[in-house]
Amino acid sequence: MSTIHAPGPLARLRTDFPILDRQVNGKRLVYLDSAATAQKPRAVLDALDEYYEQHNANVHRGVYTLAEEATAAYEAARAKTAQFINAPSPREVIFTRSTTEATNLVAHAWGRSTLGAGDIVVLTHMEHHANIVPWHMLAAERGIELRWIPLTPDGHLDLTDLPRLLDGAKLLGVTAVSNVLGTINDVAPLAEAAHAAGALVLVDAAQSAPHLTIDVAALGADFLAFSGHKMLGPTGIGVLWARRELLEAMPPFLGGGEMITDVRLDGFSCAELPWKFEAGTPPIAEAVGLGAAIDYLGSVGMEAVRAHERSLTAYAVATMRERFGDRFRIHGPAEPGERSGVLSFEFSTAAGDPVHPHDIAQVLDSEGVCVRAGHHCAKPLMRALGVTATARASFYVYNDEDDVDALADALGAVEKMFG
């Protein structure tokens, strides 16, 4: 673009991410796939190295120094996580492998013990498969009914028929931020409506926890799930938060070591929360890394993260419109304040011929630009949009206007190749 722009307020953070010093295909790495997984700052990498080099041991099982250090680090990460989401108690924070495992835990432990034939679960058309498939599995097993909140043409939830959809429902499952549309859902009034109808609320926060301030009380959530790897932490660590009384009433999800107080030939007794739901050796180093990621985001400030993302998204939308006009079509809300830094798009040549998302991604990769192409684990949403796939660029704290310009230039290469 010819427009002069100043570096964003978080531009300095780029140097904290070693991988961004790489070149790909002889070009500067421009990483625009943070909605899939975020890159890791040096502080997180150092925390992982320190744990393995200085403190590696199993937790809750030994009285020697390393075991006590490992246990203290693991539980400190739980306390940081509870504070990050304003949970009333760290004991309501369950460490899982991922958002997917967390939602499965709710479906299997709460759902299988609570729901029966004819009971209603309400979901939305913009849910990730992680908040769809477990409920389909339960529907096949128990005969529960699934109802669906549709979308408006501009990518918001269509709440016109919400009272009827919630009538008699036992659970509302809703994403806080769409991983395809970028839509930021106003969860609190949805939760209020669900509770008025007698339903609990499960919030998929995988795309909101990295970018927005999370307050489980303000949201009105009963369950909330998110992943560490999308918020600068390691892979293999997820979080389920739930109200304590629900967790106390739910049966365990997995059986084995660590989640028991006693095992007998005629049965077993469960451990207290949160260990009741953490069978086997937990993701210790990953939890330590998540704690370091939370510290890093805290040093940046979640309000600053959101402001940076909003500004960069507005710049990206303006840049693409100026460069390509209607040939760059973004799915989801047009107003940057109503969306996250996720741009799922279709792209056409000057002749009006659409370019397949996978072709777009391959050409962009040759220019060092990383974007996602596919259905983004949201096939029902793809069908609602009338497409089989989109290309998706997603921004985070380490991206700046130069990255947006690099995306535009790389799309110029796509245009040249296919136009």
Buried (B, 14 or more C-beta within 10 A) or exposed (E): BEEEEEEBEBBEBBEBBEEBEEEBEEBBBBBBBBBBBBBBBEBBBEBBEBBEEEBBBBBBEEEEEEBBBBBEBBBBBBBBBBEBBBBEEBBBBBBBBBBBBBBBBBBBBBBBEBBEEEBBBBBBBBBBBBBBBBBBBBBEEBEBBBBBBBBEEEBBBEBEEBEEBBEBBBBBBBBBBBBBBBBBBEBBEBBEBBBEBEBBBBBBBBBBBBBBBBBBEEBBBBBBBBBBBBBBBBBBBBBBBBBBEBBEEBEBBBEEEBBBEEEEEEEBEBBEBBBBBBBEEBBBBBBBBBBBBBBBBEEBEBEBBBBBBBBBBBBBBBBBEEBBEEBBBBBBBEEBEBBBBBBBBBBBBEEEEBBBBEBBBEBBBBBBBBBBBBBBBBBBBBEBBEBEBBBBBBBBBBBBBBBBBBBBBBBBBBBEEBB
